[in-house]
Amino acid sequence: MISGTILTAIVTLFSCVNKAPVKETTTNNIIMSNIPTTGTDTATFANGCFWCTEAIFEQLDGVISATSGYTGGHVKDPSYEEVCTGTTGHAECLQIVYDPQKITFDELLEVFWETHDPTTLNQQGNDIGTQYRSGIFYHNEEQKTKAEEYKKALDKSGAFKNPIVTEITPFTEFFSAEKYHQQYFDNNENNNSYCRIVIRPKVDKFRKVFKDKLKKK
């Protein structure tokens, strides 16, 4: 786990960076519906199995939606089975729509770094393959700068024993995963051992560390 002091210092450092108008990158093929766009921003993160990451990010106050899907590859509208072969170039990811008045990109980055191992190339735990790589797919120059500077600061601080291998690349296309992958943990915790053994401990740890950032029930 990253030192809380280190994370707090880095979040504070970058919370006021680049307030100038930003240039948007291409955002084609965002396959989402029934999500308000006025006054919202979007973040796209790859940090392991999306069953786990969705269960975490959707609990943050200010996150409007966290959609599991695929990005970063060369195959149009891939299936889960195709992505699992590791030949599509896609990573399992989350497309996060959030209210920047309630939660900032800096805070989302904090959760991103804290809730996976960004030092293992193409691997998260027992999940191995390029589809499980760590990545930030930025939507504008501000996100790019924040992600790169945050990564540099974490490496310099020694927050992790090994160098961070997270890729930071421009967002191009997002393809929503099949319906049964959406809110997978919520729908399958009681009948899937992976949910109980792998995801539940991660969610419990996250809720303890980020208790002040959770949605109020």
C-alpha positions in Angstrom: 0.0 0.0 0.0 1.2 3.5 -0.7 2.0 5.7 2.3 -1.0 7.9 3.1 1.4 10.8 3.7 3.0 10.4 0.3 -0.4 10.2 -1.5 -1.8 13.2 0.4 1.3 15.3 -0.4 1.1 14.4 -4.1 -2.6 15.0 -4.5 -2.2 18.4 -2.9 0.7 19.1 -5.2 -1.3 18.5 -8.3 -4.8 19.7 -7.3 -4.2 23.1 -8.8 -2.2 22.2 -11.8 -3.2 23.4 -15.3 -6.4 25.2 -14.7 -6.1 26.8 -18.2 -8.6 25.7 -20.9 -7.7 22.2 -22.2 -7.7 20.8 -25.7 -9.9 17.7 -26.1 -8.6 14.6 -27.8 -10.7 12.5 -30.1 -13.4 10.5 -28.2 -15.1 8.4 -30.9 -17.2 5.3 -30.2 -18.0 5.9 -26.5 -20.7 3.4 -26.2 -22.8 4.6 -23.3 -26.4 5.7 -22.8 -28.6 7.4 -20.3 -25.7 9.3 -18.7 -25.9 13.1 -18.3 -23.0 14.9 -20.0 -23.6 18.5 -19.0 -21.1 19.4 -16.2 -19.4 16.0 -16.2 -15.9 14.8 -17.1 -14.7 11.3 -18.2 -11.7 9.3 -17.1 -10.6 6.0 -18.6 -8.4 3.7 -16.4 -7.1 0.2 -16.9 -5.9 -1.4 -13.7 -6.7 -5.1 -13.8 -9.9 -7.1 -14.0 -12.8 -4.8 -14.4 -15.0 -6.9 -12.1 -12.7 -5.6 -9.3 -12.2 -2.0 -10.4 -15.8 -1.3 -11.2 -16.8 -2.5 -7.7 -14.4 0.1 -6.3 -14.9 3.2 -8.4 -18.7 3.1 -8.5 -18.7 3.6 -4.7 -17.0 7.0 -4.9 -19.1 10.1 -4.2 -19.2 12.1 -7.4 -18.8 9.1 -9.8 -22.0 9.0 -11.9 -21.2 5.8 -13.7 -18.3 3.3 -14.0 -18.7 1.2 -17.1 -16.6 -2.0 -17.7 -15.2 -2.3 -21.2 -12.2 -2.4 -23.5 -9.8 0.2 -24.9 -6.3 0.7 -26.4 -6.6 -2.0 -29.0 -7.0 -2.4 -32.8 -10.1 -4.6 -33.0 -13.5 -3.0 -33.4 -16.2 -3.9 -30.8 -14.3 -7.0 -29.4 -15.9 -9.7 -27.4 -14.7 -10.7 -23.9 -13.4 -13.9 -25.3 -11.4 -12.1 -28.0 -9.9 -9.7 -25.5 -8.9 -12.7 -23.3 -6.7 -14.1 -26.0 -4.4 -11.1 -25.7 -4.3 -10.5 -29.4 -6.7 -7.6 -29.7 -4.4 -5.0 -28.1 -7.3 -4.0 -25.8 -7.1 -3.7 -22.0 -9.9 -4.3 -19.7 -10.8 -0.8 -18.4 -13.4 1.4 -16.8 -15.0 4.4 -18.4 -15.7 6.7 -15.5 -18.2 9.6 -15.8 -17.9 11.9 -12.8 -19.0 15.2 -11.4 -15.8 17.4 -11.0 -17.6 19.5 -8.5 -17.7 16.5 -6.2 -14.6 14.5 -7.1 -11.6 15.6 -9.0 -9.4 13.8 -11.5 -6.6 14.1 -8.9 -8.7 12.1 -6.4 -9.6 9.5 -9.1 -5.9 9.1 -9.8 -5.2 8.7 -6.0 -7.7 5.8 -6.0 -6.2 4.4 -9.2 -2.7 4.2 -7.9 -3.8 2.9 -4.5 -6.0 0.0 -5.6 -3.7 -1.9 -7.9 0.0 -2.7 -8.5 1.3 -0.4 -11.2 4.7 -2.0 -11.2 3.9 -5.3 -12.7 3.9 -5.4 -16.5 0.8 -6.9 -18.1 -0.2 -8.5 -14.8 -2.4 -8.0 -11.7 -2.0 -10.8 -9.2 -2.9 -14.1 -11.0 -4.4 -12.3 -14.0 -1.7 -12.3 -16.6 -1.8 -10.8 -20.1 -1.7 -7.5 -21.9 -5.4 -7.1 -21.3 -4.6 -6.7 -17.6 -2.0 -3.9 -18.1 -2.0 -0.8 -16.1 -3.0 2.3 -18.1 -4.4 5.8 -18.1 -6.0 6.8 -21.3 -6.2 10.6 -21.1 -9.0 12.7 -22.7 -7.2 16.0 -22.7 -3.8 17.6 -22.1 -4.6 18.4 -18.5 -5.3 14.7 -17.7 -2.1 13.8 -19.5 0.0 16.2 -17.5 -1.5 15.3 -14.2 -1.0 11.6 -14.8 2.6 11.9 -15.9 3.5 14.2 -13.1 1.8 12.0 -10.5 3.6 9.0 -11.9 6.9 10.8 -11.8 6.3 11.9 -8.2 5.4 8.5 -7.0 8.5 7.0 -8.6 10.7 9.7 -7.0 9.1 9.3 -3.6 9.8 5.5 -3.5 6.1 4.8 -2.8 6.6 1.5 -4.7 9.6 -0.8 -4.5 9.8 -1.1 -8.3 9.4 1.4 -11.1 5.8 2.2 -12.3 5.1 0.7 -15.7 1.6 2.3 -16.2 1.1 3.4 -19.8 -0.2 6.9 -20.3 -1.6 7.3 -23.7 -4.4 9.3 -25.5 -7.9 7.9 -25.4 -9.2 6.8 -28.8 -12.2 4.4 -28.5 -14.1 2.7 -25.7 -16.2 -0.4 -26.2 -18.6 -1.4 -23.5 -18.2 -4.9 -22.3 -21.1 -7.4 -22.5 -24.1 -6.7 -20.2 -23.3 -9.6 -17.8 -20.0 -7.9 -16.9 -21.6 -4.7 -15.7 -22.0 -4.4 -12.0 -20.6 -8.0 -11.8 -19.7 -7.9 -8.2 -23.0 -6.5 -7.1 -24.9 -9.2 -9.0 -22.7 -12.2 -8.3 -21.1 -11.9 -4.9 -23.2 -14.6 -3.4 -22.8 -17.2 -6.1 -19.2 -16.7 -7.4 -16.2 -17.7 -5.3 -14.0 -15.2 -7.2 -16.2 -12.4 -5.9 -16.0 -13.6 -2.3 -12.3 -14.6 -2.3 -10.7 -11.9 -4.5 -13.0 -8.9 -4.9 -14.6 -8.7 -1.5 -11.2 -8.2 0.4 -10.2 -5.5 -2.1 -13.5 -3.7 -1.7 -13.3 -3.9 2.1 -9.7 -2.5 2.1 -10.7 0.3 -0.3 -13.7 1.3 1.8 -11.5 1.5 4.9 -8.8 3.6 3.2 -11.2 5.9 1.4 -14.1 6.0 3.8 -14.3 9.8 3.5 -14.8 9.7 -0.3 -17.7 7.1 -0.4 -21.2 7.8 -1.5 -23.6 8.3 1.4 -26.2 5.6 1.7 
